[in-house]
Each structure stands twice: as structure tokens, then as C-alpha cells.
Amino acid sequence: MLKKAIHLLLYLQFSTLILQAQPPTMSSEWEWFNTFEDSLSSRNAEELLENKQEALQAAIDIERPDVESKISKELAFIHISKTNDLEKAMSYLIRSLEIDEKSGNEAGLIFTYIGFYQLFEKIEDYYYGKEFLEKASTILRNYDLPPLRVYLNKELGQTYWLTGELGKSIEQYQNILTYATAERIPKLEAETHTDLAEIYKNENELERALNHYENALKIFRRIESPLLTAECLNAIGNIYLIRSNSERAYENYLAALEVLRQLNGAEAQLATLYNSVAQYYFKEGNAERALANLRLANPLAQKSQKQELIQDTYGLLSKAYKELGDYQKALEYSELFKALEDFLQKEKVDRSILKMQSRHTINQKQSLIDQLELNRIQKDFELEKEKRFKDFLIIMVTLIAIILILIFTLFILQKKNNKKLKVANLRVNAQNDELEDLNATKDKFFSIISHDLKGPLNSLTSFSGLLMNHTSSLSTEEIQMLAKDLDKSLKNLFALLENLLQWSRSQTGNIEFTAEEFDLTEMLNENKRLLDKQAENKNIQIEVKNTKSITVQAHPNSITTVIRNLLSNAIKFTDEGGQIKMGVVNEKHEYVVKIADNGVGMPKDVANKIFRIDTKHSTQGTAKEKGTGLGLILCKEFVEKNGGKIWVKSEEGKGTIFSFSIPK
């Protein structure tokens, strides 16, 4: 008796000192919860109950409701997990709820709600248990404690799935996944992928389940977790077997077997795997190989003492012997299967009866919880009413202060208006300067056009004059040469006018850049076919690297104009016998079209100004082809109208790569 009194005194002194020095916080309560959960698995119920009941009585005697609430929670958790006396657990949780709500202890309240959830989970009343988890989750929104948030997300994810709320369940696991990825917690990330895979598998969404299992497998391998790696491989193999992909299923089973053979204490996992391999051989019509694996599985299942695993093995053994014609053995294992099934069914019925009895008892006490909830709502209403009155007083005082401030502000506003007028005048002046710059740019543009139009027209005039006045004195070869030159001048003039027309239409808004779906790879091939003849004249090879269809959304006419101009430009500046490559790179947010040549290239200072309208730069091609000076400006205009960017990389004497992007 003296020993018990000393033990009780020391416990209360310790608890009191802790609570006086350090009021309970959310993080300290979470630490307590984890420590206590660990102790439940290592100590027996009688010892725990004896110590806690003595401490509870002492807390009541010295009128320490905070200590009483915490010990009540501990006793409730003991009865839920150890003794299954749910009626007592309910009584302790109701007392803890009364104290926590009266004191406004939100940290304690969260773990009281978790206790209620565990209690209702025990009797499989997931709908009522879910309400307590949601209440705990609502309180936790005001606190930054990620580990507790993860715990609640996991429990909510499982409960939502059990109550048929698939969308909410997946949302909870996705929240955990986002946190685990951001904080780089690989084991949590992999376990969450596994949880999601199990849900999708049970919902028969096998492709999604497989994707999550494969993500989990990569992480388990990276963090060197062999047992979880093997379980994941087995699960992946089972999905492939369901999808009738026996070859892939067998590959995963073999990989899992190789991992498990190196581990000790993995009897249950090995037995499960051998059963899976047996199922594979049944599907392949090879009952002998199935039996060989089941003979390995049976002793391992017996050693694991997992009744459902043993039952599965018996059922598969009966099937194997039946297919091999050994009906005596088949009957023997069939009887073992049925005997174990009867035993498990009886256990299940006993548990169901116990749960029904517990549910009946707990339902009788739910009115107490409802009354406490009603009291809390009334208390919140009174607090809200008091808060509204305070808010009204604050508003009245604030209005008076605002009126006084307005009088003072009116005086200040007059000065500010004068300053704003000055700023507005400066802005107008800046806009005028900008307009002048734009006009100067336009003038420069018309200067480029007039200069470029004059060249081809002068050539046409000269060639036509020669043909008109000297036809009789010219040989057939000279006339053909003049005709070729005349053709070049006409084509150059046509290209200039085409680019000028397209540019002017875009500037005046006559082109509607409406996005449409089209195949970008096919567009590259179309432009290649269009300019193949021009390339053949210089013995240049054009290659489109893409073979697969790439569907994009953009304005197709403007994009094909850009590709045609860039490809024509590449042909122009590539020597005879050269090579041009075109392709599309799939980036994260955009597709990038690249047109590369091994031509003459250009200096860096030239590359920096080729897209600018205020600078004139036109260079003759390798076969003395003349440029319009407008093509690249038009390309930049059209790419930007489609929401993309255009740029160039070039090295003199080594070639040029033009690139432009199309947003996804």
C-alpha cells in the first residue's frame, strides 16, 4: 500500500510540474500521443490500467481537470486497443470531452476526437467516426503541425473510401503525396503511392493502380527497403496477371522472389508470393508447376500463423491436386479449407456479435455526446453574440475616427492632385515621345520596302529593255540566261510583296489568329515537299527528324508561313551539298520547332538585330540569292501572335539554328 502511495505521489508531482512549467501545445500533445501509442504495444493492459486509474483518482482529488482529461484519454486508448471494453472507453472520452470543451483546450480536443474515431472504427461505424476526424481536421487548420496533418489525412483517406466517398479519399492521399514530395520524405511518399494503388485496384482502375505501384517500387528500391520492394513487385505481378499479361506478371514474381530469398522472417510474404506464382501457372495450364510452388508456400504459411493465408494455400492445393487427378489429396485439402473457413467464419460471427453489443451500448451513450455538442454550439453562439456587440462598438469608434481622418485627408488630397497633374503631364510627354519613335520606325520600314522594291524593279526594267532592243543580236543561251535572271527578279519581288502583304494584314488586324488543332510534324513535311525543288537546285538535303504525329493548337497559316520562311532562309544560306535538319522538341510547357543548317552562319552582332524592323540587314545567299529584308521580321510577328518566342543561335562558318516555340 505504501509503495502505491509513493508511486502515485511521484506521478502527480511530475505531471503537475510539467503542466505548470509548460502549458500543453499542439506539438507537445502530438509527442505525448506518439509516445503513449508506442507504450501500448510494449506493456500489458493490467499494468497500464492499474497505474492510470490510481493517477486519475489523484488528479480528481487535487482538482486538476487538465491532468484528469489527459489520463482519461489514456485509459480510453487502453480499453480500445487492449481490453475491447468500449463502454468504459466511451465514458472516459465523454469526460475528457467535457473538460476540453469547458477549458477551450483545442490541442486536447483534437486527440479526444481521435479517440472517438478509433472507438467508432472498432465497431465499424465509419460514418459517425468520420465526423470526429473531420472535427479534428477543422481545428488543425489553425496550426502548423505537418506530422499530425499527415496522420489525419491518412485516417480520413481510409475512412472516406470505406464510406464510398472515393473523390474525397483520393484528395486526402494526394495531399500527403504533395507534402512528402515537397519535404523529401521518400518512405512516406512510397507508402502513399501504395495506398492509392490499393484504392484504384479495388475500384478496378488497374492502369492507375499500376502507375502508383511502379512509382512506389522506384522509391522502395532507392531507399533500399527490400521487404516493401518485394511486396510491391508481387502486387504489380498480380495486376499484370489480371490483365492477362502473363509474361510481365512472371517477370515481377521472379524479381520479388529474388529479393525475398535474401531476407529472414519473411515467411508470410514468401508464402503469398508462391501462391501468386501458382495462380500464374494455373492460368498457363501447368498444374504441376503450380503444385510445386504451393508445396513451398504451405509450410511458410503455417509458420506465419496467418489463418487467411493458410486457407488460401489450402484452396489452391485442392485445385492443383484436382487438376492433376489426385482426387484423394484434393478432397483432403478441400476439407482442411472448409474446416478453416468454418473456424474463421465462427470467429467473424463472434466478432460481429461483440461489435453489435458494443454498438448498442455506445449508441445509448451517444446522446451524451450530442448534448455536449449542443452545449458547445450554444456557448459558441453566446460568444459570437458578445463578439458582435464588441464589433459594433469598434465600428462606431472607427467611424468617428474615419470622419476626423477624412477632414484631414481632404486637405492633403488637394496637394496630391497637383502632384498627379504633374505626373500626368510627364506621362503624356512620354507617350508623345513613344509615338514619335513609332513613326520613326514606320518611316524606317517604308525606307526598307522602297529600297527593296527598287532593286528587283530596276533589274526587271534592265532585262526587259535588253530583250526588247537586242533580241536579234542575242544568242539563245544569252536569252535563256536573261530569262533565268528575269525569273529570279520576279520571284524575289513576289516574295517581298507576299511578306509585305502578310505583315500589313497582321498590323491592321485583318488576320484573326484563331487557334486550331493541326499536326505539326505533317506541316514540317509539307514545307519540305514545297521547297524540295529549291533545295535540289543546290544539292541540299532536307531531313525531318520527327516521325510521330505531334498535335498542337495554334493558327496554322501563320505557323506554316514561319516554317516556310525559315526553311527558305536556311536553303539560301547553305552551300551546295549542305544539309538542313528540322524537328520538334517536346518541352514541359511548350513545343519548340528547330530548323538547323550547316551553312555560312552569321556574326553575333548580326544575329542580335535580324528580328528588328528599325535595322536593315539583308545578305546575299550562297548562290547570290537576294533577300527581302522582311521575312524574319514577319516570322517574329507571327510567332509572338501565337504566344510563342523566336530566337537564333549561329556561328560564322559553322551554321545556324533557328528556333521558335508554340505553347501547349
C-alpha positions in Angstrom: 0.0 0.0 0.0 2.8 2.4 0.9 4.6 1.6 -2.4 1.4 2.5 -4.3 1.1 5.8 -2.4 4.7 6.8 -3.2 4.3 5.8 -6.8 1.1 7.9 -7.1 2.7 10.9 -5.3 5.7 10.9 -7.7 3.4 10.6 -10.8 1.3 13.6 -9.7 4.3 15.7 -8.7 5.9 15.0 -12.1 2.6 15.7 -14.0 2.0 18.9 -12.1 5.5 20.3 -12.6 5.3 19.6 -16.3 1.9 21.2 -16.7 2.8 24.3 -14.6 6.1 24.9 -16.4 4.9 24.1 -19.9 1.2 24.5 -20.9 0.0 21.9 -23.4 0.7 22.8 -27.0 -0.3 21.0 -30.2 3.2 19.7 -30.8 3.6 18.5 -27.1 0.3 16.8 -27.3 1.3 15.1 -30.6 4.6 13.9 -29.0 2.6 12.6 -26.0 0.2 10.7 -28.3 3.0 9.0 -30.2 4.9 8.0 -27.1 1.7 6.6 -25.5 0.8 4.7 -28.7 4.2 3.1 -28.6 3.9 2.1 -25.0 0.6 0.3 -25.7 2.3 -2.3 -27.8 5.1 -3.0 -25.2 3.1 -3.2 -21.9 0.2 -5.4 -20.7 -3.2 -4.0 -20.1 -3.4 -4.8 -16.4 -0.2 -2.9 -15.5 -1.3 0.1 -17.6 -4.8 0.3 -16.2 -3.6 0.0 -12.5 -1.2 2.9 -12.9 -3.5 5.1 -14.8 -6.6 4.6 -12.6 -4.6 5.5 -9.5 -3.3 8.6 -11.2 -6.8 9.6 -12.4 -8.2 9.4 -8.9 -5.3 11.5 -7.6 -5.9 14.1 -10.3 -9.6 14.3 -9.3 -8.7 14.6 -5.6 -6.3 17.6 -6.2 -8.8 19.1 -8.7 -6.5 19.1 -11.8 -9.0 18.7 -14.7 -6.2 19.2 -17.3 -4.4 16.1 -15.9 -7.7 14.3 -15.5 -8.5 14.9 -19.2 -5.2 13.5 -20.4 -5.3 10.4 -18.2 -9.0 9.8 -19.2 -7.8 9.8 -22.8 -5.0 7.3 -22.0 -7.5 5.0 -20.2 -9.8 5.2 -23.2 -7.0 4.3 -25.7 -6.0 1.3 -23.4 -9.6 0.0 -23.4 -10.0 0.5 -27.2 -6.8 -1.3 -28.2 -6.2 -3.7 -25.3 -9.4 -4.8 -23.4 -12.1 -4.0 -26.0 -14.2 -2.6 -23.2 -15.7 0.1 -25.4 -18.3 1.2 -22.9 -15.6 2.2 -20.4 -13.6 3.8 -23.2 -16.7 5.8 -24.2 -17.2 7.0 -20.6 -13.6 8.2 -20.3 -13.8 10.0 -23.7 -17.0 11.8 -22.7 -15.4 13.0 -19.5 -12.3 14.2 -21.5 -14.6 16.0 -24.0 -16.4 17.8 -21.2 -13.1 19.1 -19.7 -11.5 20.0 -23.0 -14.6 21.9 -24.3 -15.0 23.8 -21.0 -11.4 24.8 -20.9 -11.2 25.5 -24.6 -8.2 23.2 -24.9 -8.0 22.7 -28.7 -4.9 20.6 -28.5 -6.5 18.2 -26.1 -9.8 18.3 -28.1 -8.1 17.0 -31.3 -6.9 13.9 -29.5 -10.3 13.3 -27.8 -11.8 13.4 -31.3 -9.2 10.9 -32.4 -10.2 8.7 -29.5 -13.8 8.8 -30.5 -12.8 8.0 -34.1 -10.8 4.9 -33.0 -13.8 3.8 -30.9 -16.3 4.0 -33.7 -13.9 2.5 -36.1 -13.7 -0.5 -33.7 -17.4 -1.2 -34.2 -17.2 -0.3 -37.9 -19.4 2.7 -37.6 -17.3 4.7 -40.1 -19.9 7.4 -40.8 -20.0 8.5 -37.2 -16.3 8.1 -36.7 -15.7 10.2 -39.8 -17.4 13.2 -38.2 -14.9 13.2 -35.3 -12.0 13.0 -37.7 -13.4 16.0 -39.7 -13.8 18.0 -36.5 -10.2 17.3 -35.6 -9.1 18.3 -39.1 -11.0 21.6 -38.9 -9.3 22.5 -35.6 -5.9 21.6 -37.0 -6.3 24.2 -39.9 -5.2 26.9 -37.4 -2.0 25.1 -36.5 1.2 24.2 -38.4 2.0 20.6 -37.4 2.5 18.6 -40.7 3.0 15.1 -39.0 -0.4 15.3 -37.3 -1.9 16.6 -40.5 -0.5 13.6 -42.4 -1.9 11.3 -39.7 -5.4 12.8 -40.1 -5.1 12.8 -43.9 -4.3 9.0 -43.8 -7.2 8.2 -41.5 -9.6 10.4 -43.4 -8.4 8.8 -46.7 -9.2 5.3 -45.5 -12.5 6.3 -43.8 -13.8 8.2 -46.9 -13.0 5.2 -49.0 -14.9 2.9 -46.6 -17.9 5.2 -46.7 -17.9 5.3 -50.5 -16.5 8.8 -50.9 -13.8 8.0 -53.5 -13.1 11.5 -54.6 -12.5 12.8 -51.0 -10.4 9.7 -50.2 -8.1 10.3 -53.1 -7.8 14.0 -52.3 -6.5 13.2 -48.8 -3.8 10.8 -50.1 -2.9 13.4 -52.8 -2.3 15.9 -50.0 0.0 13.5 -48.3 1.8 12.9 -51.5 2.3 16.6 -52.2 3.7 17.1 -48.7 6.0 14.0 -48.8 7.4 15.1 -52.2 8.0 18.7 -51.2 9.6 17.7 -47.9 11.6 14.8 -49.5 10.2 12.0 -47.2 10.7 9.1 -49.6 9.2 6.3 -47.4 6.0 8.3 -46.8 5.8 9.1 -50.5 6.2 5.5 -51.5 3.7 4.2 -48.9 1.1 6.8 -50.1 1.6 5.6 -53.7 0.9 2.1 -52.4 -2.3 3.3 -50.6 -3.5 5.0 -53.7 -2.7 1.9 -55.8 -4.8 -0.3 -53.4 -7.8 2.0 -53.7 -7.6 2.2 -57.5 -7.1 -1.6 -57.7 -10.2 -2.2 -55.6 -12.1 0.3 -57.9 -10.9 -1.8 -60.9 -8.9 1.1 -62.3 -5.9 -1.1 -63.0 -3.9 1.3 -65.1 -3.8 4.0 -62.4 -3.1 1.3 -59.7 -0.2 0.0 -61.8 1.2 3.5 -62.2 1.2 4.2 -58.4 2.7 0.8 -57.7 5.5 1.4 -60.1 6.2 4.9 -58.6 6.3 3.2 -55.1 8.6 0.5 -56.4 11.2 3.0 -57.7 11.3 4.7 -54.3 11.5 1.5 -52.2 14.4 0.4 -54.4 16.1 3.7 -54.0 15.8 3.8 -50.2 16.8 0.1 -50.1 13.7 -1.3 -48.4 13.8 -5.0 -49.7 10.6 -6.3 -47.9 8.4 -3.5 -49.3 10.1 -3.8 -52.7 9.1 -7.5 -52.8 5.5 -6.8 -51.8 5.3 -4.1 -54.4 6.7 -6.4 -57.1 4.2 -9.1 -56.1 1.3 -6.6 -56.3 2.4 -5.4 -59.8 2.6 -9.0 -60.9 -0.9 -9.6 -59.7 -2.2 -6.7 -61.8 -0.4 -7.9 -64.9 -2.0 -11.4 -64.3 -5.5 -9.9 -64.0 -4.8 -8.0 -67.3 -3.7 -11.4 -68.9 -0.2 -10.2 -69.4 1.3 -13.4 -68.0 4.9 -12.7 -69.2 5.1 -9.4 -67.3 3.4 -10.9 -64.3 6.0 -13.7 -64.2 8.9 -11.3 -64.5 7.7 -9.3 -61.4 7.1 -12.5 -59.4 10.7 -13.7 -60.2 12.1 -10.3 -59.2 10.2 -10.4 -55.9 11.4 -14.0 -55.2 15.0 -13.0 -55.7 14.6 -10.2 -53.1 12.7 -12.3 -50.5 15.1 -15.3 -50.6 17.8 -13.0 -49.1 15.6 -12.0 -46.1 14.9 -13.7 -42.8 11.4 -13.6 -41.2 9.5 -13.0 -44.4 7.6 -16.3 -44.3 4.1 -14.6 -44.9 5.4 -12.6 -47.9 7.1 -15.7 -49.4 4.0 -17.8 -49.0 1.9 -15.1 -50.6 4.3 -14.8 -53.5 4.4 -18.6 -54.1 0.6 -18.6 -54.1 0.7 -15.8 -56.7 3.2 -17.8 -58.9 0.8 -20.8 -58.5 -2.0 -18.7 -59.9 0.2 -17.8 -62.8 0.8 -21.5 -63.6 -2.9 -22.3 -63.3 -3.5 -19.6 -65.9 -0.8 -21.1 -68.1 -2.4 -24.6 -67.7 0.6 -26.0 -65.9 -0.9 -27.6 -62.7 2.4 -29.5 -61.9 4.4 -26.2 -61.6 1.6 -24.7 -59.6 1.7 -27.6 -57.2 5.4 -27.3 -56.8 5.1 -23.7 -55.7 2.2 -24.4 -53.4 4.2 -27.1 -51.6 6.8 -24.4 -50.9 4.0 -22.0 -49.8 2.2 -24.3 -47.4 4.9 -24.7 -44.6 5.7 -21.0 -44.9 2.0 -20.1 -44.4 1.8 -22.4 -41.4 4.9 -20.8 -39.9 3.4 -17.3 -40.4 0.2 -18.4 -38.4 -1.9 -16.2 -40.7 -5.2 -18.1 -40.9 -6.4 -16.4 -44.1 -3.1 -17.1 -45.9 -3.2 -20.7 -44.8 -6.8 -21.0 -46.0 -5.8 -19.5 -49.4 -3.0 -22.1 -49.7 -5.3 -25.0 -48.9 -7.8 -23.9 -51.5 -5.1 -23.6 -54.2 -3.6 -27.0 -53.2 -7.0 -28.7 -53.5 -7.4 -27.1 -57.0 -3.9 -28.3 -58.1 -4.4 -31.9 -57.0 -7.9 -32.0 -58.6 -6.4 -30.8 -62.0 -3.7 -33.5 -61.7 -6.3 -36.2 -61.0 -5.2 -36.9 -57.4 -8.8 -36.6 -56.0 -7.9 -38.0 -52.6 -5.4 -35.3 -51.9 -7.8 -32.7 -53.5 -10.5 -33.8 -51.1 -8.1 -33.7 -48.1 -7.1 -30.1 -48.7 -10.7 -29.2 -49.6 -11.8 -30.4 -46.2 -8.9 -28.5 -44.5 -10.0 -25.4 -46.4 -13.6 -25.8 -45.3 -12.7 -26.5 -41.7 -10.6 -23.4 -41.5 -13.3 -21.5 -43.3 -15.8 -22.6 -40.7 -13.4 -21.6 -37.9 -12.8 -18.2 -39.4 -16.5 -17.7 -40.1 -17.3 -18.5 -36.4 -14.6 -16.0 -35.3 -16.2 -13.4 -37.7 -19.7 -14.1 -36.3 -18.4 -13.8 -32.7 -16.7 -10.5 -33.6 -19.9 -9.3 -35.3 -22.0 -10.2 -32.2 -19.5 -8.4 -29.9 -19.5 -5.4 -32.2 -23.3 -5.3 -32.2 -23.4 -5.5 -28.4 -20.7 -2.7 -28.2 -22.6 -0.6 -30.8 -25.8 -1.0 -28.8 -24.1 0.1 -25.6 -22.3 3.0 -27.3 -25.4 4.2 -29.1 -27.1 4.6 -25.7 -24.3 7.0 -24.7 -24.3 9.0 -28.0 -27.0 11.3 -26.6 -24.4 12.5 -24.0 -22.0 13.4 -26.9 -24.9 15.1 -28.7 -25.8 17.1 -25.6 -22.1 18.2 -25.1 -22.1 19.2 -28.8 -25.3 21.2 -28.3 -23.8 22.9 -25.2 -20.7 23.8 -27.2 -22.8 25.3 -30.0 -24.8 27.4 -27.5 -21.6 28.5 -25.9 -20.2 29.4 -29.4 -23.4 31.3 -30.1 -23.1 33.3 -26.9 -19.5 34.1 -27.6 -20.4 35.1 -31.2 -23.2 37.4 -29.8 -20.7 39.0 -27.4 -18.2 39.4 -30.2 -20.8 41.1 -32.4 -21.5 43.7 -29.7 -17.8 44.4 -29.3 -17.5 44.6 -33.1 -20.4 47.2 -33.1 -18.6 49.3 -30.5 -15.4 49.1 -32.5 -17.2 50.0 -35.7 -18.7 53.1 -34.1 -15.4 54.3 -32.7 -13.8 53.6 -36.1 -16.5 55.6 -38.0 -15.8 58.6 -35.7 -12.1 58.3 -36.3 -12.7 58.0 -40.1 -14.8 61.2 -40.2 -11.9 63.0 -38.4 -9.4 61.5 -40.8 -11.5 62.4 -43.9 -11.5 66.1 -42.9 -7.7 66.0 -42.6 -7.4 63.9 -45.8 -9.4 66.4 -47.9 -6.7 69.0 -47.2 -4.0 66.5 -48.2 -5.8 65.4 -51.4 -5.6 69.0 -52.8 -1.8 68.8 -52.7 -1.8 65.2 -54.1 -4.0 66.3 -57.0 -1.5 68.9 -58.0 1.3 66.3 -58.0 -0.9 63.9 -60.0 -1.4 66.6 -62.7 2.4 66.9 -63.0 2.8 63.2 -63.3 0.0 63.0 -65.9 1.8 65.7 -67.9 5.0 63.8 -67.8 3.2 60.6 -68.9 1.6 62.4 -71.9 5.0 63.8 -72.9 6.5 60.2 -72.6 3.6 58.9 -74.8 4.3 61.6 -77.4 7.9 60.6 -77.4 6.9 56.9 -77.9 4.6 57.9 -80.8 7.4 59.8 -82.4 9.6 56.7 -82.0 6.9 54.5 -83.6 6.6 56.9 -86.5 10.3 56.9 -87.0 10.2 53.0 -87.0 7.4 53.1 -89.6 9.4 55.5 -91.7 12.4 53.2 -91.5 10.2 50.3 -92.5 8.9 52.1 -95.6 12.5 53.0 -96.4 13.4 49.3 -96.4 10.4 48.5 -98.6 11.1 51.2 -101.1 14.8 50.2 -101.3 14.0 46.5 -101.7 11.3 47.2 -104.3 13.6 49.4 -106.3 16.2 46.6 -106.8 14.0 44.0 -108.4 12.1 46.6 -110.5 15.4 48.0 -111.8 16.5 44.5 -112.7 13.2 43.8 -114.5 13.5 47.1 -116.4 17.0 46.3 -117.5 16.3 42.7 -118.5 13.1 43.7 -120.4 15.0 46.5 -122.2 17.7 44.1 -123.3 15.1 41.6 -124.6 13.2 44.3 -126.4 16.1 46.2 -128.0 18.7 43.5 -128.6 16.7 40.3 -129.2 18.2 39.9 -132.7 21.7 40.2 -131.5 21.4 37.9 -128.5 22.1 34.2 -128.7 19.7 31.5 -127.4 22.0 30.9 -124.4 22.1 34.6 -123.6 18.3 34.9 -123.9 17.9 31.8 -121.6 20.3 33.4 -119.1 18.4 36.7 -119.2 15.1 34.8 -118.7 16.5 33.0 -115.7 17.7 36.3 -114.2 14.3 37.8 -115.0 12.6 34.8 -113.3 14.8 35.3 -110.2 13.9 39.0 -110.0 10.2 38.2 -110.4 10.3 35.5 -107.6 12.3 37.9 -105.4 9.7 40.6 -106.0 6.8 38.2 -105.4 8.4 37.0 -102.1 8.8 40.6 -101.0 5.2 41.5 -101.9 3.9 38.3 -100.2 5.7 39.1 -96.9 4.7 42.7 -97.1 1.1 41.7 -97.6 1.2 39.3 -94.7 2.9 41.8 -92.4 0.5 44.6 -93.3 -2.5 42.3 -92.7 -1.2 41.4 -89.3 -0.5 45.0 -88.4 -4.1 46.1 -89.4 -5.7 43.2 -87.6 -7.1 41.6 -90.7 -5.7 38.2 -89.7 -7.6 36.5 -86.9 -5.1 34.4 -85.1 -7.6 31.7 -84.1 -6.1 28.6 -82.7 -6.8 25.3 -84.4 -5.6 21.7 -83.9 -3.2 20.5 -86.5 -0.3 18.0 -87.0 3.0 19.9 -86.6 5.0 17.0 -88.0 2.9 16.9 -91.1 3.3 20.7 -91.5 7.1 20.3 -91.4 6.9 17.6 -94.1 4.5 19.7 -96.3 7.0 22.6 -96.3 9.9 20.2 -97.0 8.0 18.9 -100.1 7.2 22.5 -101.1 10.9 23.6 -101.1 12.5 20.3 -102.1 13.0 21.5 -105.7 14.7 24.7 -104.5 17.0 22.6 -102.3 17.7 20.1 -105.1 19.0 23.0 -107.3 21.8 23.5 -104.7 22.1 19.7 -104.0 21.0 20.3 -100.4 19.4 17.5 -98.3 16.5 18.4 -96.0 15.7 16.0 -93.2 12.6 16.0 -90.9 13.7 14.3 -87.6 10.2 13.7 -86.3 8.3 10.5 -87.3 5.5 10.6 -84.8 2.4 12.9 -85.1 2.5 15.9 -82.8 -0.8 17.7 -82.4 -0.7 21.4 -81.4 -3.2 24.3 -81.1 -2.2 27.5 -82.9 -3.0 29.5 -86.1 -1.9 27.1 -88.8 -1.5 29.6 -91.7 0.8 31.8 -89.7 2.9 28.9 -88.4 3.4 27.4 -91.9 4.5 30.9 -93.1 7.1 31.0 -90.3 8.4 27.4 -91.2 8.4 28.2 -94.9 10.4 31.5 -94.4 12.9 29.9 -92.0 13.4 26.8 -94.3 13.8 29.1 -97.4 16.3 31.2 -95.4 18.2 28.0 -94.5 18.4 26.9 -98.1 19.5 30.4 -99.2 22.5 30.4 -96.8 23.6 26.8 -97.1 26.4 25.9 -99.6 25.8 23.3 -102.3 25.9 19.8 -100.9 24.9 21.0 -97.5 22.3 19.6 -95.0 19.2 21.0 -93.3 17.5 19.3 -90.3 14.0 20.1 -88.9 12.4 18.8 -85.8 10.2 19.4 -82.8 11.3 19.2 -79.1 8.6 18.4 -76.5 9.3 20.7 -73.5 7.3 20.9 -70.3 5.0 23.8 -71.3 5.7 24.2 -75.0 6.8 22.6 -78.2 10.0 24.0 -79.8 10.4 23.8 -83.6 14.1 23.8 -84.7 15.5 24.4 -88.2 19.2 23.9 -88.3 21.6 24.2 -91.3 25.4 23.8 -91.7 25.7 26.9 -93.9 27.7 30.1 -93.6 26.3 31.2 -90.3 26.5 34.8 -89.1 28.4 37.0 -86.6 26.9 37.6 -83.2 26.2 41.3 -83.9 24.2 40.4 -87.0 22.2 37.7 -85.1 21.3 40.3 -82.4 19.5 42.6 -84.9 17.9 40.3 -87.6 14.5 40.4 -86.0 14.4 44.2 -85.6 12.4 46.4 -88.0 14.5 49.5 -87.2 17.6 48.0 -88.7 18.1 47.0 -92.3 20.0 43.8 -92.8 19.8 41.7 -96.0 22.6 39.4 -97.2 23.0 37.6 -100.4 22.7 33.8 -100.3 25.4 31.3 -101.2 24.1 31.3 -104.8 23.8 35.1 -104.9 20.1 34.9 -103.9 18.6 38.2 -102.8 16.6 38.6 -99.6 13.5 40.7 -98.9 14.7 42.0 -95.6 11.2 41.4 -94.2 11.0 37.6 -93.8 12.4 37.2 -90.3 10.5 40.3 -89.1 7.3 38.6 -90.3 8.3 35.3 -88.5 8.8 37.2 -85.2 5.4 38.9 -85.6 3.6 35.6 -86.3 5.3 33.6 -83.6 4.5 36.2 -80.9 0.9 36.5 -82.1 0.6 32.7 -81.3 2.0 33.3 -77.8 5.5 31.9 -78.6 9.1 33.2 -78.9 11.7 33.0 -81.7 15.5 33.0 -81.3 18.6 32.1 -83.2 22.0 30.5 -82.5 24.7 30.9 -85.1 28.4 30.6 -85.5 30.1 32.1 -88.5 31.3 29.4 -90.9 29.6 26.5 -89.0 25.8 27.1 -89.5 22.7 28.4 -87.9 19.8 27.1 -85.7 16.5 29.0 -85.8 14.1 28.0 -83.0 10.5 29.1 -82.2 8.1 27.9 -79.5 4.4 27.1 -79.6 2.7 27.0 -76.1 0.9 23.8 -75.1 
